[in-house]
Amino acid sequence: PIGAGKTTLLNAILGLTAYDGELRVLGRDPWRERAALMHDVAFIADVAVLPRWIRVSRLLDYVAAVHPRFDRARAESFLERTTIRRNAKVKELSKGMVAQLHLALVMAIDARLLVLDEPTLGLDIIYRKQLFDALLADYQERERTIVLATHEVEEIQHLVTDVVFLDRGRIALRATMDEVEQRYREVRVHPSQLGAARDLVPIHEREALGQRIMLFEGVTPERLAPLGDVRTPSVADLFIARVGDGAGGRNQQ
């Protein structure tokens, strides 16, 4: 949720803010070793930071000159799949095009860690899908970690291997997607089984189209099967159950 601390956490990872406790990124202390760390890190912020006056071609020239791991041919290849003109100025591009340009720049950097803070904020669904598809292709092609902070949880479920839910600066859930599938079950409960289902203490309950839907943690599928239709919850539904009401997963009835 807004104000949970996502951007603050990312800033700490990037060495942009001081922090209490201990933090290591790629084996380094981000606050004390930021210069060395950033050779292996690429970052897309939720706010456009590209100079509005610069032309696309000159921007490519600049990044190629200042970053030793920038692969201009890779950036050009990505841009060829867009409608971005090389002689266009950044201020002449739509917000979606700016996001594509920024993504082309950072994905062309041979970084071990790619950090994205709401990279699709304000973009329409077409641009969001293009961005996420590009990320997936890049992840499959190269061995690197992608850290993605977003509210578009339903759109990225097919991308993620691990999830972390933050609630007011604290971790509400940290798990791999395999662990999510093993630990959590959602049941569309038959009306005659409501009492039996509640006896198993669901961590969340809601109503949809006149039916009660309950989410359980640590209850086997065999025990849940007689209660109704069982499935693995979406990341969005799990997020609402664990964080949405700010109650740390208490029942909603």
C-alpha positions in Angstrom: 0.0 0.0 0.0 0.9 3.7 -0.3 3.2 4.7 2.5 4.3 1.1 3.3 8.0 1.9 2.8 8.7 0.4 -0.6 10.5 3.5 -2.0 12.5 3.9 1.2 13.6 0.3 1.1 14.7 0.7 -2.6 16.6 3.9 -1.8 18.4 2.0 1.0 19.2 -0.8 -1.4 20.6 1.8 -3.9 22.7 3.6 -1.2 20.6 6.8 -1.5 19.5 6.9 2.1 21.0 6.0 5.5 19.5 3.2 7.5 19.6 1.4 10.8 20.7 -2.2 11.0 22.7 -4.2 8.4 22.1 -4.3 4.7 24.1 -6.1 2.0 23.5 -5.9 -1.7 25.6 -8.1 -3.9 27.9 -8.5 -0.9 28.4 -4.8 -0.5 27.3 -2.1 2.0 25.2 0.2 -0.2 25.7 3.3 2.0 29.5 3.0 2.2 30.3 1.3 -1.1 27.7 2.9 -3.4 30.1 3.8 -6.2 31.4 0.3 -6.6 27.9 -1.2 -6.2 26.4 0.9 -8.9 28.6 -0.7 -11.5 26.5 -3.8 -11.0 23.1 -2.1 -10.5 20.6 -0.5 -12.9 17.6 1.5 -11.7 14.3 2.8 -13.1 12.5 5.2 -10.8 8.8 6.0 -10.6 9.5 9.6 -11.7 10.9 10.3 -15.2 14.5 11.7 -14.7 15.6 11.9 -18.3 16.5 15.4 -19.4 13.6 16.7 -21.4 15.8 18.8 -23.8 18.1 16.0 -25.0 17.6 14.1 -28.2 17.4 10.3 -28.1 20.5 9.8 -30.2 22.5 12.2 -27.9 21.2 10.4 -24.8 22.5 7.1 -26.2 25.9 8.8 -26.9 26.0 10.1 -23.3 25.2 6.8 -21.6 27.7 5.0 -23.8 30.4 7.4 -22.8 29.8 7.4 -19.1 28.9 3.7 -18.4 31.5 1.1 -19.2 28.9 -1.7 -19.3 26.4 -0.1 -21.6 25.7 -2.1 -24.8 24.6 0.5 -27.3 23.7 -2.2 -29.9 21.4 -3.8 -27.4 19.6 -0.5 -26.6 19.3 0.2 -30.4 17.8 -3.3 -30.9 15.2 -2.6 -28.2 14.3 0.8 -29.6 13.8 -0.7 -33.1 10.7 -2.4 -31.7 9.2 1.0 -30.7 8.1 4.1 -32.7 10.7 6.3 -30.9 12.6 8.5 -33.4 16.3 8.9 -32.8 16.2 12.6 -33.5 13.2 13.2 -31.2 13.7 15.1 -28.0 12.6 13.5 -24.7 10.0 16.3 -24.2 8.4 15.3 -27.5 7.8 11.7 -26.4 4.7 10.4 -24.7 4.9 9.0 -21.2 4.8 5.5 -22.5 7.6 6.2 -25.0 9.8 7.8 -22.2 9.3 4.6 -20.2 10.3 2.5 -23.2 13.4 4.7 -23.7 14.4 4.5 -20.0 13.9 0.7 -20.1 16.0 0.4 -23.2 18.9 2.3 -21.5 18.9 0.3 -18.3 18.3 -3.1 -19.9 21.3 -2.4 -22.2 23.5 -2.2 -19.1 25.1 -5.5 -18.1 24.0 -5.2 -14.5 23.6 -8.1 -12.0 20.7 -6.3 -10.3 17.9 -4.4 -12.0 15.7 -2.3 -9.6 12.4 -0.9 -10.7 10.1 1.4 -8.6 6.6 1.6 -10.1 8.0 1.5 -13.7 4.5 1.4 -15.2 3.0 4.2 -13.2 0.6 6.2 -15.4 1.0 3.9 -18.4 -1.9 2.3 -20.3 -2.3 -1.4 -20.4 -0.5 -1.8 -23.8 2.7 -0.1 -22.6 2.5 -2.0 -19.3 2.3 -5.4 -21.1 5.2 -4.5 -23.4 7.3 -3.5 -20.4 6.6 -6.7 -18.5 7.1 -8.9 -21.5 10.5 -7.2 -22.1 11.5 -7.8 -18.5 10.5 -11.5 -18.7 12.5 -11.9 -22.0 15.5 -10.2 -20.4 15.3 -12.3 -17.3 15.2 -15.6 -19.3 18.1 -14.5 -21.5 20.5 -13.3 -18.8 21.3 -14.3 -15.2 20.4 -11.3 -13.1 18.0 -10.4 -10.3 15.1 -8.1 -10.9 13.6 -6.2 -7.9 10.2 -4.8 -8.8 8.1 -2.6 -6.5 4.6 -2.2 -7.9 0.9 -1.9 -7.1 0.1 -3.8 -10.4 0.3 -7.2 -8.6 -2.1 -9.0 -10.8 -0.1 -8.1 -14.0 3.2 -9.3 -12.7 2.2 -12.6 -11.0 3.6 -14.6 -14.0 6.9 -12.8 -13.6 7.8 -13.2 -10.0 9.7 -16.0 -8.2 9.6 -14.3 -4.7 7.2 -11.9 -3.1 7.6 -9.5 -0.2 4.6 -7.6 1.2 5.4 -4.4 3.2 3.0 -2.8 5.6 4.0 0.4 7.3 7.7 -0.3 7.1 7.4 -3.9 8.2 7.4 -7.2 6.3 3.9 -8.7 6.3 4.9 -11.6 4.1 8.1 -12.9 2.5 7.9 -16.1 0.5 8.8 -17.8 -2.8 5.9 -18.4 -5.2 6.3 -22.1 -4.6 5.8 -21.5 -0.9 2.7 -19.4 -1.6 1.3 -22.3 -3.6 2.0 -24.8 -0.8 0.9 -22.7 2.2 -2.2 -20.9 1.0 -5.5 -22.0 -0.4 -8.6 -20.1 -1.4 -12.0 -21.8 -1.2 -15.3 -20.7 -2.8 -17.4 -22.2 0.0 -20.6 -24.1 -0.5 -23.4 -22.4 1.6 -24.0 -25.6 3.5 -20.3 -25.7 4.6 -19.9 -22.2 6.0 -19.8 -23.3 9.6 -17.3 -26.1 8.9 -15.1 -23.7 6.9 -15.0 -21.1 9.6 -14.1 -23.8 12.1 -10.8 -24.1 10.2 -10.1 -20.4 10.9 -9.6 -18.7 7.6 -7.2 -15.7 7.6 -9.5 -13.8 5.3 -13.1 -13.9 4.2 -15.0 -12.0 1.5 -18.1 -12.1 -0.6 -18.2 -12.1 -4.4 -21.3 -12.6 -6.5 -23.2 -13.9 -3.5 -20.7 -16.5 -2.5 -18.3 -16.6 0.4 -14.7 -16.9 -0.4 -12.2 -17.8 2.3 -8.4 -17.9 2.4 -6.6 -20.4 4.5 -3.0 -20.8 5.6 -1.4 -24.2 6.3 -4.6 -26.2 5.8 -4.2 -29.2 3.5 -6.2 -29.5 0.3 -7.7 -32.7 1.5 -9.4 -31.0 4.4 -10.6 -28.1 2.3 -11.9 -30.2 -0.7 -15.3 -31.0 1.0 -16.0 -27.3 1.7 -16.1 -26.1 -1.9 -14.0 -25.2 -4.9 -10.3 -25.0 -3.9 -7.6 -23.0 -5.8 -4.3 -21.2 -5.2 -5.1 -17.5 -4.4 -3.8 -14.8 -6.7 -1.0 -12.6 -5.4 -3.5 -9.7 -5.3 -6.0 -11.7 -3.1 -3.2 -12.8 -0.8 -2.0 -9.2 -0.6 -5.4 -8.0 0.5 -5.7 -10.8 3.0 -2.4 -10.1 4.6 -2.1 -6.3 4.2 -5.2 -4.8 2.8 -7.1 -4.0 6.0 -3.9 -3.2 7.9 -4.8 -6.0 10.4 -2.0 -8.4 9.6 -4.4 -10.9 8.1 -7.3 -10.9 10.6 -10.6 -12.1 9.4 -13.0 -9.9 7.4 -16.6 -10.9 7.7 
